[in-house]
Amino acid sequence: MTILPTSDQPARPETGFPGMRRLAGGVFRMGSDSHYPEERPAHDVQVDPFWIDEAPVTNAEFARFVAETGWVTLAETAPDPADYPGILPEMIRAGSLVFHKSRGPVPLHDFTQWWGFTFDASWRAPLGPGSSIDGLEDHPVVHVAFPDAEAFASWAGKSLPTEAEWEFAARGGLAGAAYAWGEELAPGGRMLANYWQGQFPWQNLELDGFERTSPARAYPPNGYGLYDMIGNVWEWTSDWYADRHPGKSASCCTPRNPRGGREEDSRDPCQPEVPIARKVLKGGSHLCAENYCQRYRPAARHPQPIDTSTSHVGFRCVVREAAP
């Protein structure tokens, strides 16, 4: 397949917004007809010019935000029983979901084999009590729920990206490529992103040198000069989740900066008793593997309840240019 640039205007280096890149925008092919159902149908989308963070927000940056605002994340706040009918009294404590390797092969449909709610796990203590972010200052912040990411963006004078903006940026100027760098996951055996090598969730070969998160600029940037758009941590977008893209043909219309789904439709139909809306996550994480969750691709997407934080979800921000 021939890989063509989506725009003849490359990303400009930072000028007005330190640590960000300006993308000229343009029409690109969003989604994929070759992978998971929720990525379909591939369709043309026009994205307006915008600026985007070169890398995901780090622990050091989030710590500065907390120091200046006193913000307390959802993971540091005990849940309100009124929001979770039937919650066990012993679970009304602050905490977050932490990944732990299983001891051996387990059924891959049962995420409880590797995810566990850990009391007092938070961005400050990513593995729970006794852990800290010492030495991880340049790693992406994790254990941030959607309201936490949104609050940081507002404080920074920025916004969270739409799904279309995020995917446009992740593709780095490559049209139709499976990965952000081309058609091979590991060209010549080279690791170009932090994802799981080996049999998930028990065998991590760490060919990329990292068991969990990695520094935010540990891998080469994409064609737009952006780091970690793939792997390391999933990233929040501002779009409500829908189980597929709009079905209109690209020949019928070209949406501009579309907003995905509706809040009322984004809730998990498998949990009607807990009507928590979900946003779109993009980019995959260090837990995506060839035998499980092959979502280390620009087109990949995942629904995440807005109240849920984990040890593999972070975010980055954008600044949109005012219309002329």
Protein Blocks (a to p, Z undefined) as FASTA:
>chain_A
ZZddfbfcdcdddfklghiacdebiaddedjfklcfklpccdddddddddddfbdcdfkl
mmmmmmmnopacfklpccdfklmghiafklmccddddddddfbdcdfklmklmgccdehi
afklmnoghiacehilmgccehiafklmmmmmmmnopacddfklmmmmmnnopahiabln
bjbfbgghiafbdcdedjdfkbcgklnopabdcdfklbccdfkopahkgghiacddfbdc
dfbdcfbdfklpccehiaehjfklmpcfklmmlccdddddehiaakbcfkgopabbfkbc
cdddfkbccfkbccddddddddZZ
